[in-house]
Amino acid sequence: FGATLPAKSNRIIGPGTRIAAAGLRAGGLAPMNRPISTQTHGIIDYTWAASAAAVCETLASAPRIKSLLRGASGAATGSSAMTNYEAGIVRVMPMKGHLALDVAMCAMLLAAPLFVPAAERRYAAIPIAFGAVGLLTALLTQTQSPTERRATLRSATI
């Protein structure tokens, strides 16, 4: 079951062969284009954390959700400060590790309605919104900062 490439090439592609012209790979689609730079991600991280902390102050009648958001805000601030990207301060965590932490934390926020008391479920949209924004941001962010790319190129040339 071969496939013919577009007009640029007349060769037949067999099963398991990479189809670069069509943007496909043998196991599925080509890597996703990630339009958010690591610099922009850093700005979003600190804004997200500050917003989550600010929303906590308005949730007097939802102590569990308030605690959940406060913890997520602190974790986001701490991981941002330690990530090896433009917004990092200490720069010890690789960007891929930071993004994995973002995905895990935002998945937890998306699942929050399952773990909060019934009396607080009316506020469940708040952690869900923060989780959705954070998850989408993590999935659309480039996985290497310019610093990491330079280090990779330096080690490849040595």
Secondary structure per residue as TSV (DSSP state, phi and psi in degrees):
chain	resnum	aa	ss	phi	psi
A	1	F	-	360.0	81.0
A	2	G	-	-87.8	164.2
A	3	A	E	-126.3	144.5
A	4	T	E	-96.6	135.4
A	5	L	-	-75.6	162.9
A	6	P	-	-59.3	179.1
A	7	A	T	-49.2	-24.3
A	8	K	T	-63.1	-28.3
A	9	S	-	-142.0	141.4
A	10	N	-	-105.6	8.3
A	11	R	-	-77.7	153.0
A	12	I	E	-91.8	134.7
A	13	I	E	-104.9	126.3
A	14	G	-	-89.7	175.8
A	15	P	T	-62.8	140.1
A	16	G	T	84.3	-3.7
A	17	T	-	-88.8	140.4
A	18	R	-	-69.8	132.6
A	19	I	B	-111.8	83.3
A	20	A	T	-70.4	-36.2
A	21	A	T	-64.1	-32.6
A	22	A	T	-91.4	-2.4
A	23	G	T	77.7	23.4
A	24	L	E	-116.0	160.3
A	25	R	E	-121.9	168.9
A	26	A	T	-63.5	-27.4
A	27	G	T	-103.5	2.4
A	28	G	E	152.1	-149.2
A	29	L	E	-80.1	162.2
A	30	A	-	-68.2	163.6
A	31	P	-	-56.8	145.4
A	32	M	-	-70.9	140.4
A	33	N	-	-71.7	126.7
A	34	R	-	-110.4	99.2
A	35	P	-	-77.7	-12.8
A	36	I	B	-91.4	120.3
A	37	S	-	-73.5	164.1
A	38	T	H	-68.2	-29.9
A	39	Q	H	-65.5	-46.0
A	40	T	H	-64.0	-38.7
A	41	H	H	-60.6	-39.5
A	42	G	H	-61.5	-42.7
A	43	I	H	-63.3	-44.5
A	44	I	H	-62.5	-41.0
A	45	D	H	-57.2	-52.9
A	46	Y	H	-67.5	-35.6
A	47	T	H	-66.5	-42.6
A	48	W	H	-60.0	-47.1
A	49	A	H	-64.3	-42.8
A	50	A	H	-65.7	-39.1
A	51	S	H	-65.5	-42.6
A	52	A	H	-62.9	-41.1
A	53	A	H	-66.1	-38.1
A	54	A	H	-67.7	-39.4
A	55	V	H	-65.6	-31.9
A	56	C	H	-56.5	-35.7
A	57	E	T	-68.8	-16.5
A	58	T	T	-96.0	-2.2
A	59	L	-	-105.1	61.4
A	60	A	T	-67.2	-32.7
A	61	S	T	-96.0	12.4
A	62	A	-	-134.9	73.5
A	63	P	H	-64.7	-33.8
A	64	R	H	-69.3	-44.6
A	65	I	H	-67.2	-37.6
A	66	K	H	-59.9	-45.7
A	67	S	H	-64.3	-41.5
A	68	L	H	-61.5	-47.0
A	69	L	H	-68.1	-37.3
A	70	R	H	-64.3	-41.4
A	71	G	H	-64.7	-42.7
A	72	A	H	-64.4	-38.4
A	73	S	H	-63.9	-45.0
A	74	G	H	-64.7	-41.8
A	75	A	H	-64.6	-40.8
A	76	A	H	-65.7	-41.2
A	77	T	H	-65.2	-45.6
A	78	G	H	-63.6	-45.0
A	79	S	H	-68.3	-34.1
A	80	S	H	-66.3	-41.4
A	81	A	H	-66.4	-28.0
A	82	M	H	-98.2	0.2
A	83	T	B	-84.2	143.8
A	84	N	S	-82.0	74.4
A	85	Y	S	-149.0	179.9
A	86	E	T	-58.6	-32.1
A	87	A	T	-91.8	-1.1
A	88	G	-	-75.6	152.4
A	89	I	S	-104.2	-50.0
A	90	V	S	-91.5	-33.3
A	91	R	-	57.7	56.4
A	92	V	-	-111.3	-20.8
A	93	M	B	-94.8	130.4
A	94	P	-	-67.6	156.5
A	95	M	H	-59.9	-39.1
A	96	K	H	-62.4	-37.9
A	97	G	H	-65.3	-40.8
A	98	H	H	-61.4	-45.0
A	99	L	H	-66.0	-37.5
A	100	A	H	-63.6	-40.6
A	101	L	H	-64.7	-41.6
A	102	D	H	-58.8	-45.8
A	103	V	H	-62.2	-45.2
A	104	A	H	-63.3	-44.7
A	105	M	H	-65.8	-41.6
A	106	C	H	-72.1	-32.0
A	107	A	H	-64.3	-38.6
A	108	M	H	-63.5	-41.1
A	109	L	H	-65.8	-37.5
A	110	L	H	-65.5	-30.3
A	111	A	T	-88.5	-1.6
A	112	A	G	-52.0	-40.4
A	113	P	G	-59.0	-22.8
A	114	L	G	-75.8	-18.6
A	115	F	T	-116.5	-3.5
A	116	V	S	-95.4	155.3
A	117	P	-	-60.9	154.2
A	118	A	G	-57.5	-33.0
A	119	A	G	-66.4	-21.1
A	120	E	G	-101.6	-0.2
A	121	R	G	-66.4	-18.5
A	122	R	G	-68.6	-17.9
A	123	Y	G	-96.7	7.5
A	124	A	T	-62.4	-25.1
A	125	A	H	-64.8	-24.5
A	126	I	H	-68.5	-55.6
A	127	P	H	-66.3	-29.2
A	128	I	H	-63.9	-42.6
A	129	A	H	-64.4	-45.3
A	130	F	H	-63.2	-40.2
A	131	G	H	-64.5	-41.9
A	132	A	H	-66.3	-43.5
A	133	V	H	-64.0	-45.2
A	134	G	H	-65.1	-41.4
A	135	L	H	-65.6	-45.2
A	136	L	H	-61.5	-42.4
A	137	T	H	-61.9	-44.5
A	138	A	H	-63.6	-40.8
A	139	L	H	-70.9	-23.9
A	140	L	T	-101.4	6.9
A	141	T	B	-96.2	142.1
A	142	Q	-	-59.9	145.2
A	143	T	S	-90.9	-3.4
A	144	Q	S	-133.0	134.6
A	145	S	-	-80.4	162.9
A	146	P	H	-56.9	-36.1
A	147	T	H	-62.3	-44.1
A	148	E	H	-67.0	-38.6
A	149	R	H	-62.9	-42.4
A	150	R	H	-63.5	-41.5
A	151	A	H	-65.3	-38.2
A	152	T	H	-65.4	-43.8
A	153	L	H	-65.9	-39.4
A	154	R	H	-62.6	-44.3
A	155	S	H	-71.0	-26.6
A	156	A	H	-75.4	-26.0
A	157	T	H	-90.1	-11.1
A	158	I	-	-83.6	360.0
